[in-house]
């Protein structure tokens, strides 16, 4: 098993609880509990405030010895069983499964004056009877107090146990997936593909694939049609393999809404995920972005805060909280949070992208151009880089009007080549006040089933169109009106 793990990557040193938690795809609190209760091989630097570090080979070896005792891998595990489904499918305690038969226990014959050996046998038998009775009684009381858990419980054999090598590949994939850079996401994709090849029935491996495609279109300029098509296929396969897996329903929900504009179906899948695992951090996170996009920002803030509490070290949760704050009308608070995150994580794309939107809406065009260029460079999106460079020249010569006009010219060229969605041109035309042309591109966007339409009713760049009857009718057709 250890040999399989070493094949998946070199031994690395992880220099903080955050990195160790990312390696396992768990939260820091769970890892600290594992160190205390299960002997997780974490080392400490000397000094009163010394930090912690660990080596991946040590962690892999530890996991190979503790694999059977760990819950199914996921984004987060709380001190209590974080995944009710995993708990429901857990095997009964070992004593209850293989109850010793007192009748078959060989006891020496009892004399009128039993010897010490006979007394020891009698005492052991009596304690065994008492222990079995207590366990049976506890299990019966548990079933009576929670009949639903009893109804849903299944034998442990019905729960797929992943191949150790596949599980390790999945954990490696999650480690790089959490970094959210183009190179790291591509590396994560290779690990998830490797996990699927090592164990084709491993549902979490397909969840990893789906989640990776979901981010590659945003952070690495993968074409959205391709990304969502592959993500949906992987998410559906995960649900098919394990309908009780919250992470699978969450990934499918994300794809149904942002990839297929199926609002009602998506919300049902989100709610299913949260019912299966109320502590699923990513479900709260992505449900929050869904709620923001359909105009329910106050609910979105509640769920993004739950996600933040479940994983306080997640920079993506903090970034999306900043965007949700903006959509909820808390612009100053949003900018403060995003600027702080930008200063500490300059290579992280999301704060730059969200700040660019805020600056454009608020007429801070110089700041908008700076942030937009950072987004294009970090995501390696050559098309957007050409557009923002043209916009900067236009702004230098003609202010806001010159900037938007130059942007539109380059966007039209990219659209003609199939490199840009019609929705982006509609946004620019709306800002220019050209409503009829903007609506024409929105109708084209609808005809092409562009995924950008998910933000149709809340996009602040389309505010000029809200009083247009054709815009209102389009919103109804999209299912967001």
ZINORUR-V644444 format. One line per field, one symbol per residue. psi: psi as a letter, one per 30 degrees, with the letter a starting at -180 (. if undefined). A space follows every 50 residues. Layout:
psi->???
This chain:
psi->eeeeefffllklkkgleeeeeeefglleeeeeeeeefghkiklkkllehk alllkeeeeeeeeffgeffklkkaekkleljfjeeeeegkllkeeeeikk jeefkjklkkleikleeeeeeeeeeeeeeeeeeeeeeeeeeeeefieeee efklkfffkkjlkeeeeeeeeeeeeeeffhleeeeeeeeeeeeeeeefjf gjefeeeeeeeeeefefefggkkeeeeeeeeeeeeeeeeeeifgjeeeee eeeeeedfffhieeeeeeeeeeefeejfgjefeeefeeeeeefggieeee eeefeeeeefiffjfeeeefeeeeeefggieeeeeeeeeeeeefifgkee eeeeeeeeeeeggieeeeeeeeeeeeeefhjeeeeeeeeeeeeeeefgbe eeeeeeeeeeeeeeeffgfklfeeeeeeeeefgieeeeeeeeeeeeeghk ffffgeffjffgefffgkeeeeeeeeefgg.
